[in-house]
Amino acid sequence: MPQRHPSIDPIAHPRVAGLPPFDEHVPTEWCSDAPQATERMQKPFSDWIAWLVALAVLAFMAAFGFQAITWSLRGGWQWLWLLVGLPFFGIFSVSTVMFLVTTLRERRRVRVALENMSLERGEGFRADMPLDQRLRATVPPARDGERTAAPERIGVRLMQRAIRHDPDGHAVLVDECRDETVAHCEATDDAHGSRRVYAWTLRAGPAHEGATQWFITLHDAALPGGPPFLVAALRELPSG
């Protein structure tokens, strides 16, 4: 569910007055829209033992069918072995090949996703001071046929929304990127390694005059030109 924040209240923040209402988008879950990679399945030792036993059984039945066909070539009553050898050899030889091909081609997708996302944006923001923030999240559990992973990097942008005037004198609402960086997955907070922390520092420099709304956007680093998956407003404080 999206999280709400009091920083978008224009009454509490006079510099926001005069701007259209600001819509935050602060979800608690996210999944990358980038093309998903695949990888070979990692089987435990016990599964490999079971796989070898199954392969041995299939190969034995195919070999038995072939041997029965050779017995039938001796002539006489032994041609009856052909009734057993043909179906055994045909069915189990094909099954052995399919079993090998399926195992060698077996892959699983890698889904890049986060859940339980919590953005630490602090009590306020000064345009002329560094802004330190963190995003905490966990890696969602994997479903059948996949492995889940957290993104190694996320793009972060510090945005300023303000009203500008074009050459014709018309008022235009402009979103300007004042600073951007890339946040790396720095640490895990628990023994299981499922929690991820992304930390970054932004600094905008002197703010423009007039009504202003500051906010940050988080982007999938694998899709640099894609839309943000999180948009959070910032409470502007007087410059110190």
C-alpha positions in Angstrom: 0.0 0.0 0.0 1.3 3.5 -0.7 2.6 5.5 2.2 1.4 9.1 2.8 3.6 11.9 4.2 2.7 15.2 5.7 5.3 17.1 3.6 2.8 17.6 0.8 0.5 19.8 2.9 0.6 23.3 1.3 -0.6 25.0 4.5 2.3 23.7 6.5 4.7 24.6 3.7 4.1 28.1 2.3 6.6 27.6 -0.5 4.3 24.9 -1.9 1.3 27.2 -2.1 0.4 28.1 -5.6 1.4 24.7 -7.1 -0.9 21.9 -8.1 -1.5 19.1 -5.6 1.5 16.8 -5.5 0.8 13.1 -5.9 3.2 10.8 -4.1 3.8 7.3 -5.1 5.4 5.4 -2.3 4.7 1.7 -2.7 5.9 -1.0 -0.4 6.5 -3.5 -3.1 8.3 -3.3 -6.5 9.3 -5.6 -9.3 11.6 -4.7 -12.1 10.2 -4.3 -15.6 13.6 -5.0 -17.2 13.9 -8.3 -19.2 14.4 -11.1 -16.7 17.6 -13.1 -16.8 17.7 -16.9 -16.5 20.2 -19.2 -14.9 20.9 -22.9 -14.5 19.1 -24.7 -11.8 21.2 -25.5 -8.8 20.3 -29.0 -7.6 21.2 -30.5 -4.2 23.3 -33.6 -4.0 20.3 -35.8 -3.2 18.5 -34.6 -6.3 21.4 -35.5 -8.4 21.5 -39.0 -6.9 17.8 -39.5 -7.8 18.4 -38.1 -11.3 21.3 -40.6 -11.9 19.1 -43.5 -10.6 16.3 -42.5 -12.9 18.7 -42.1 -15.9 20.2 -45.5 -15.2 16.7 -47.2 -15.1 15.7 -45.6 -18.4 19.0 -46.5 -20.1 18.8 -50.1 -18.8 15.3 -50.6 -20.2 16.4 -49.1 -23.6 19.4 -51.4 -23.6 17.2 -54.4 -22.7 14.9 -53.6 -25.7 17.8 -53.4 -28.0 19.1 -56.7 -26.8 15.7 -58.3 -27.3 15.8 -57.1 -30.9 19.2 -58.8 -31.4 17.8 -62.1 -29.9 14.9 -62.0 -32.4 17.4 -62.0 -35.3 18.5 -65.6 -34.4 15.3 -66.9 -36.1 13.0 -69.6 -35.0 10.8 -69.1 -32.0 13.1 -66.3 -30.8 11.5 -63.9 -33.2 8.9 -63.4 -30.4 11.5 -61.3 -28.6 10.8 -58.7 -31.3 7.4 -58.1 -29.7 9.1 -57.1 -26.5 12.2 -55.4 -27.9 10.6 -53.0 -30.3 8.3 -51.2 -27.9 10.9 -51.3 -25.1 13.7 -49.9 -27.2 11.5 -47.3 -28.9 9.8 -46.0 -25.8 12.7 -46.0 -23.4 15.4 -44.8 -25.8 13.2 -41.7 -26.6 12.5 -41.2 -22.9 16.2 -41.3 -22.1 17.0 -38.7 -24.7 14.1 -36.4 -23.6 15.1 -36.9 -19.9 18.7 -35.7 -20.7 17.7 -32.8 -22.9 15.1 -31.6 -20.4 17.6 -31.6 -17.6 20.3 -29.9 -19.5 17.9 -27.1 -20.7 16.3 -26.7 -17.3 16.6 -23.1 -16.2 14.9 -20.7 -13.8 14.2 -17.0 -14.1 15.7 -14.4 -11.8 13.1 -11.9 -10.7 14.5 -8.6 -9.4 12.1 -7.3 -6.8 11.8 -5.7 -3.3 9.1 -5.7 -0.7 8.5 -4.1 2.7 10.1 -0.9 1.3 10.6 1.9 3.8 12.1 5.2 2.8 14.0 7.2 5.5 13.7 10.8 4.4 14.2 12.6 7.7 12.3 15.5 9.2 13.3 18.0 6.5 15.5 19.1 3.7 17.6 22.2 3.1 18.5 23.0 -0.5 22.0 24.2 0.4 22.8 21.2 2.6 23.5 17.5 1.9 20.5 15.2 2.0 21.3 11.7 3.4 18.6 9.1 2.9 18.1 5.4 3.0 15.8 2.8 1.5 15.3 -0.3 3.5 13.6 -3.4 2.0 13.5 -7.1 1.9 13.8 -9.7 -0.9 10.4 -11.4 -1.5 10.2 -15.2 -1.3 10.7 -17.0 -4.6 8.0 -18.9 -6.4 8.4 -22.2 -8.2 10.8 -22.0 -11.1 12.4 -18.7 -10.1 15.0 -17.1 -7.8 14.4 -13.6 -6.4 17.1 -11.0 -6.0 17.5 -7.4 -5.0 18.7 -4.9 -7.5 22.4 -4.2 -7.1 21.8 -0.5 -7.9 19.0 2.0 -8.0 19.0 5.4 -9.5 18.0 8.4 -7.3 17.1 11.9 -8.5 16.4 15.1 -6.5 13.7 17.0 -8.3 12.3 20.5 -7.9 8.9 21.3 -9.2 8.2 25.0 -9.8 6.3 27.4 -12.1 8.4 28.9 -14.9 7.4 31.3 -17.7 8.0 30.5 -21.3 9.1 33.2 -23.8 5.4 34.0 -24.5 4.8 34.7 -20.8 2.7 31.6 -20.2 3.1 29.8 -16.8 4.6 26.3 -17.2 4.9 23.7 -14.5 8.5 22.3 -14.7 10.1 19.4 -13.0 13.9 20.0 -12.9 16.5 17.4 -11.8 18.8 19.2 -9.4 21.0 16.3 -8.5 21.2 12.5 -9.1 23.2 9.6 -8.0 23.3 5.8 -7.9 22.7 4.0 -4.7 24.3 0.6 -4.2 23.1 -2.3 -2.0 25.3 -1.7 1.0 24.4 -4.1 3.8 22.0 -6.6 5.2 20.5 -6.2 8.6 19.7 -9.7 9.6 21.4 -13.1 9.8 19.4 -14.5 6.9 20.5 -11.8 4.5 17.0 -11.0 3.2 17.0 -7.3 4.2 18.7 -4.8 1.9 19.8 -1.2 2.6 20.4 1.5 -0.1 22.0 4.7 1.1 22.7 7.9 -0.9 23.6 11.6 -0.5 22.1 14.4 -2.6 22.7 18.1 -2.7 20.8 20.6 -4.8 22.5 23.9 -4.2 20.6 27.2 -3.9 16.9 27.0 -4.4 15.0 29.0 -7.0 12.8 31.8 -5.9 9.0 31.3 -5.8 6.8 28.4 -5.0 8.7 25.2 -5.0 8.0 21.5 -4.3 11.0 19.3 -3.7 10.8 15.5 -4.1 12.9 12.5 -4.9 12.4 9.7 -7.5 13.8 6.2 -7.4 14.5 4.5 -10.7 15.4 1.0 -11.9 19.1 1.3 -12.9 18.5 -1.5 -15.5 16.0 0.9 -17.2 17.6 4.3 -17.1 14.9 5.9 -19.2 12.0 4.2 -17.5 9.5 5.9 -15.1 10.3 6.1 -11.4 8.9 3.3 -9.2 8.9 5.6 -6.1 8.1 9.4 -5.8 8.3 10.9 -2.4 7.9 14.6 -1.4 10.4 16.4 0.8 9.7 18.9 3.6 11.7 22.0 2.8 13.3 23.7 5.8 14.8 27.3 6.0 18.4 27.5 4.9 20.8 27.5 7.8 
